[in-house]
């Protein structure tokens, strides 16, 4: 097993092919160790080559609400009255620090997502 940093798209493709071959390797074996290292190398390359930006805060709230089967009314304890919820969800009003804290607790959305500019 000779591993090295992935620096090119060709090396990345080869790493993915190798990963597919050893994917079912048992932990604690030589192949299992290679699998763990290969995953780390691939993840590092993907993070650098294909970075994923954090989502828009309001879109994150809407997405999480959809996942949980929530309606805007369910946000009253975090945001306030129906009209305020509508303003927030339509991006006509900004989230306050208090709303961010409450939405983080209620929806379990990371605060670094909720504090982003939109």
C-alpha positions as CSV (number, residue, x, y, z in Angstrom):
1,X,0.0,0.0,0.0
2,X,1.7,3.2,-1.2
3,X,-0.5,6.2,-0.7
4,X,0.2,9.8,-1.6
5,X,-1.7,13.1,-1.7
6,X,-4.2,13.5,-4.5
7,X,-3.2,16.5,-6.6
8,X,-4.8,15.8,-10.1
9,X,-8.1,14.8,-11.4
10,X,-6.5,11.7,-12.9
11,X,-5.1,10.7,-9.4
12,X,-8.6,11.4,-8.0
13,X,-10.3,9.1,-10.4
14,X,-7.7,6.3,-9.7
15,X,-8.3,6.8,-6.0
16,X,-12.0,6.4,-6.4
17,X,-11.5,3.2,-8.4
18,X,-9.2,1.8,-5.7
19,X,-11.7,2.8,-3.0
20,X,-14.4,0.9,-4.8
21,X,-12.2,-2.2,-4.8
22,X,-11.4,-2.1,-1.1
23,X,-14.7,-0.7,0.1
24,X,-15.7,-3.8,2.1
25,X,-12.4,-4.2,3.8
26,X,-12.5,-5.2,7.5
27,X,-11.3,-2.7,10.1
28,X,-8.0,-3.5,11.6
29,X,-6.7,-5.2,8.5
30,X,-4.1,-3.8,6.1
31,X,-6.9,-3.2,3.5
32,X,-9.0,-1.6,6.2
33,X,-6.2,0.8,7.1
34,X,-5.8,1.6,3.4
35,X,-9.5,2.2,3.1
36,X,-9.5,4.7,6.0
37,X,-6.5,6.6,4.6
38,X,-8.0,6.6,1.1
39,X,-11.2,8.1,2.4
40,X,-9.2,10.9,4.1
41,X,-7.2,11.6,1.0
42,X,-10.3,11.7,-1.2
43,X,-12.1,13.9,1.2
44,X,-9.2,16.4,1.4
45,X,-9.0,16.6,-2.4
46,X,-12.8,17.1,-2.7
47,X,-12.9,19.7,0.0
48,X,-10.1,21.7,-1.8
49,X,-11.3,21.1,-5.4
50,X,-15.1,21.2,-4.9
51,X,-15.8,23.3,-1.8
52,X,-19.4,23.5,-0.7
53,X,-20.6,26.9,0.6
54,X,-22.9,27.1,3.5
55,X,-26.6,27.5,2.5
56,X,-28.7,30.6,2.7
57,X,-30.1,30.9,6.2
58,X,-33.7,31.2,5.2
59,X,-33.5,28.4,2.7
60,X,-32.0,26.3,5.4
61,X,-34.9,27.1,7.7
62,X,-37.4,26.2,5.0
63,X,-35.6,23.0,4.2
64,X,-35.5,21.9,7.8
65,X,-39.2,22.8,8.3
66,X,-40.0,20.6,5.3
67,X,-37.9,17.7,6.7
68,X,-39.8,17.9,10.0
69,X,-43.2,18.4,8.4
70,X,-43.6,21.8,10.0
71,X,-45.8,24.7,9.0
72,X,-44.8,28.4,9.4
73,X,-47.1,28.6,12.4
74,X,-44.8,26.1,14.2
75,X,-42.1,28.8,14.3
76,X,-44.1,31.2,16.5
77,X,-42.1,30.4,19.6
78,X,-38.8,31.1,17.8
79,X,-39.8,34.1,15.6
80,X,-43.0,35.5,16.8
81,X,-46.4,36.3,15.3
82,X,-47.6,35.1,11.9
83,X,-46.8,38.4,10.2
84,X,-43.2,38.4,11.5
85,X,-42.8,34.7,10.4
86,X,-44.0,35.7,6.9
87,X,-41.6,38.6,6.7
88,X,-38.7,36.4,7.8
89,X,-39.5,33.6,5.4
90,X,-39.9,36.0,2.5
91,X,-36.6,37.8,3.4
92,X,-38.3,41.1,4.1
93,X,-36.9,41.2,7.6
94,X,-33.6,40.0,9.0
95,X,-33.2,37.4,11.7
96,X,-32.3,38.8,15.1
97,X,-29.7,37.2,17.4
98,X,-32.6,36.0,19.7
99,X,-34.4,34.4,16.7
100,X,-31.1,32.7,15.6
101,X,-30.6,31.2,19.0
102,X,-34.2,30.0,19.2
103,X,-34.2,28.6,15.6
104,X,-30.9,26.8,16.4
105,X,-32.5,25.2,19.4
106,X,-35.8,24.4,17.7
107,X,-34.6,23.2,14.3
108,X,-31.0,22.2,15.1
109,X,-29.6,24.3,12.3
110,X,-25.9,25.3,13.0
111,X,-25.6,28.9,14.1
112,X,-22.9,29.5,11.5
113,X,-25.5,28.9,8.9
114,X,-28.2,31.1,10.5
115,X,-25.8,34.1,11.0
116,X,-24.9,34.3,7.3
117,X,-25.8,37.4,5.3
118,X,-28.8,37.0,2.9
